[in-house]
Amino acid sequence: FPNAKIIRLDQDSALGAQELHQLMHSDQVDILIGTQMVTKGHDFPRVTLVGVIDADVGVDLPDFRANERSFQLLSQVAGRAGRAHLEGEVIVQTYRPQEERLLAAMSHDYQRFFLYEMTLREVLSYPPFSYVANIRIQGLPSEHLRQTLELFSNHLNQTHLRVRGPIIAPINVFKGQERWIILLISEQRSTLHTELNKLKPLLKKQNKLNVRCIIDVDPVDFS
């Protein structure tokens, strides 16, 4: 679009909220290109078309909330179009056009998505039908890191918890360190905490050996 006036919104752009609001309410912008930031709390009455590029990103992460986050994001970004007297249109690029999260978001049918997601979580014993904790293990690539992962895996498989992992974290390398996660699931919160308390001596020992081990109870972020 060689003649279009285009602005960008992401964490690296210097555009402030007030400046963005003024620009989007004027005739100085034809196209706004941005990350998920464009979905959050903005009211752009002149927007008539929203395009979502690769709406499947993030769905395959090892995170039981991935569908929920995707549904929320799609619902929010779809709501940016046609907010005033102008009609709106939303175009979504996806390889999975028949997925429930997408169909429910496009029809703004929260009840449909809620029933689907709750049924899925109940079958897989994910929250709110269980209690979970996430252990993140990270360190420089080394034999000691491998031994730590094996040590935790062997220990946890002898507990009363369901164990998923170790698997590589979504952000698998950060500042030169490998990152791994282990998800622990229990139907009883007391059982989960009892087993986590037994892990503390093991965690302290590994932390002294330059392998960082972090426990996150009721995690909301698995990155």
C-alpha positions in Angstrom: 0.0 0.0 0.0 2.5 2.7 -1.2 0.2 5.6 -0.6 -1.1 4.6 2.8 -0.1 6.3 6.0 1.2 3.5 8.2 2.2 3.5 11.9 3.5 0.7 14.1 2.6 -0.3 17.7 4.8 -2.7 19.7 7.2 -2.7 22.6 10.0 -1.2 20.5 8.0 1.6 19.0 8.2 5.0 20.7 4.5 5.6 20.4 2.8 6.6 23.6 -0.9 5.8 24.5 -2.0 9.5 24.2 -0.2 10.0 20.9 -1.6 6.8 19.5 -5.1 7.8 20.5 -4.7 11.2 18.8 -3.4 9.7 15.6 -6.1 7.1 15.4 -8.8 9.7 15.8 -7.4 11.8 13.0 -6.9 11.3 9.3 -3.1 10.8 9.7 -3.3 7.0 9.8 -4.6 4.5 7.3 -3.1 1.3 8.6 -1.9 0.4 12.1 0.4 -2.6 12.3 1.0 -4.0 15.8 1.5 -6.9 18.1 -1.0 -8.0 20.8 -0.7 -4.5 22.2 -3.3 -3.3 19.7 -6.0 -5.4 21.4 -5.8 -4.0 24.9 -8.3 -1.3 25.8 -8.2 0.9 22.7 -11.2 2.5 21.1 -10.6 3.2 17.5 -13.9 4.4 15.9 -12.4 4.7 12.4 -11.2 1.1 12.2 -13.3 -0.9 9.7 -11.0 -3.8 9.0 -8.9 -6.0 11.3 -6.5 -8.7 10.0 -5.0 -11.4 12.2 -1.9 -12.9 10.8 -1.2 -16.6 11.8 -3.9 -16.9 14.5 -2.5 -20.4 15.4 0.7 -18.9 17.1 0.8 -19.8 20.7 -1.8 -22.6 20.6 0.7 -25.5 20.6 2.6 -24.2 23.7 2.9 -26.6 26.7 0.4 -24.5 28.5 -3.1 -25.7 29.4 -4.4 -22.1 29.1 -3.2 -21.7 25.5 -6.7 -22.1 24.0 -8.1 -19.7 26.6 -5.5 -17.0 25.8 -6.0 -17.4 22.1 -9.8 -17.1 22.4 -9.4 -13.9 24.5 -7.0 -12.4 22.1 -9.1 -13.1 19.0 -12.2 -11.8 20.7 -10.5 -8.6 21.8 -8.9 -7.9 18.4 -12.1 -8.6 16.6 -13.8 -6.0 18.8 -11.5 -3.3 17.4 -13.4 -3.2 14.1 -16.8 -1.5 13.7 -17.0 0.1 17.1 -18.7 3.3 15.9 -21.4 3.8 13.2 -19.1 2.2 10.6 -19.5 -1.5 9.8 -16.5 -3.7 10.7 -14.9 -6.8 9.1 -12.4 -9.2 10.5 -10.1 -11.5 8.5 -8.3 -14.3 10.3 -5.4 -16.3 8.8 -5.4 -19.9 10.2 -4.6 -23.5 9.3 -7.3 -24.7 11.7 -10.6 -23.0 10.6 -12.8 -25.5 12.4 -11.2 -25.2 15.9 -13.7 -24.3 18.7 -11.6 -21.5 20.0 -11.7 -19.8 16.6 -15.4 -20.5 15.8 -16.5 -19.3 19.2 -14.3 -16.1 19.0 -15.6 -15.2 15.6 -19.2 -15.5 16.7 -18.5 -13.9 20.1 -19.9 -17.0 21.7 -18.2 -17.1 25.1 -20.7 -19.8 26.4 -19.7 -22.1 23.5 -16.0 -21.8 24.2 -16.5 -22.1 28.0 -18.4 -25.4 27.7 -15.9 -26.8 25.3 -12.8 -25.8 27.3 -14.3 -27.0 30.6 -15.1 -30.4 29.2 -11.6 -30.7 27.8 -9.9 -29.7 31.0 -12.1 -32.1 33.0 -11.1 -35.0 30.7 -7.4 -34.1 31.0 -7.6 -33.3 34.8 -6.4 -29.7 34.4 -7.5 -26.8 36.6 -10.1 -26.1 37.9 -10.4 -29.9 38.3 -7.0 -30.2 39.8 -4.1 -28.2 41.4 -0.8 -27.7 39.6 2.7 -26.5 40.1 5.4 -25.8 37.6 9.1 -26.4 38.2 11.4 -24.5 35.9 15.0 -25.7 35.8 17.6 -23.7 34.0 21.4 -23.5 33.6 24.2 -23.5 31.2 24.2 -26.5 28.8 26.2 -29.1 30.7 26.2 -32.7 31.9 25.3 -31.4 35.3 22.1 -29.8 33.9 21.2 -33.2 32.3 21.8 -35.0 35.6 19.6 -32.5 37.4 16.7 -33.1 35.0 17.2 -36.9 35.4 17.4 -36.5 39.2 14.1 -34.5 39.4 12.4 -36.9 37.0 13.3 -40.0 39.0 12.3 -38.4 42.3 9.0 -37.0 41.1 7.9 -40.2 39.4 8.0 -41.8 42.9 5.5 -39.3 44.3 1.7 -39.3 44.4 1.6 -36.6 41.7 1.0 -36.8 38.0 4.1 -35.6 36.3 4.4 -34.0 32.8 8.0 -33.5 31.7 10.7 -32.5 31.8 10.1 -30.8 28.5 11.9 -27.8 26.9 10.3 -24.5 27.9 8.6 -22.3 25.3 11.4 -19.8 25.6 14.0 -22.6 25.6 17.2 -20.4 25.8 17.6 -17.2 27.8 20.9 -15.4 28.2 22.7 -18.6 27.2 20.9 -20.8 29.6 18.7 -23.8 28.7 15.2 -23.7 30.3 13.1 -26.8 31.1 9.8 -27.2 32.8 8.1 -30.0 34.8 4.3 -29.8 35.4 3.0 -31.4 38.6 -0.7 -32.2 38.9 -2.7 -33.3 41.9 -6.4 -33.7 42.7 -5.7 -32.5 46.3 -3.9 -29.2 47.1 -2.6 -30.7 50.4 -0.9 -33.6 48.5 0.7 -31.1 46.1 2.2 -29.0 48.9 3.3 -32.0 50.8 5.3 -33.3 47.9 6.7 -29.8 47.1 7.9 -29.5 50.7 9.8 -32.7 50.2 11.5 -31.2 47.2 13.0 -28.2 49.0 16.3 -29.8 50.1 16.8 -31.1 46.6 16.2 -27.6 45.1 18.6 -25.9 47.5 21.3 -28.4 46.7 20.9 -27.9 42.9 20.8 -24.1 43.2 24.2 -24.2 44.9 25.5 -26.1 41.9 24.7 -23.3 39.3 21.4 -24.9 38.2 18.5 -22.7 39.1 15.3 -24.5 40.1 12.1 -22.4 40.7 8.7 -23.7 41.9 5.6 -21.8 40.7 2.3 -22.9 42.4 -0.8 -22.2 40.3 1.3 -20.9 37.4 -0.1 -18.5 34.9 3.0 -18.3 32.7 5.0 -21.3 31.5 7.5 -19.3 29.4 
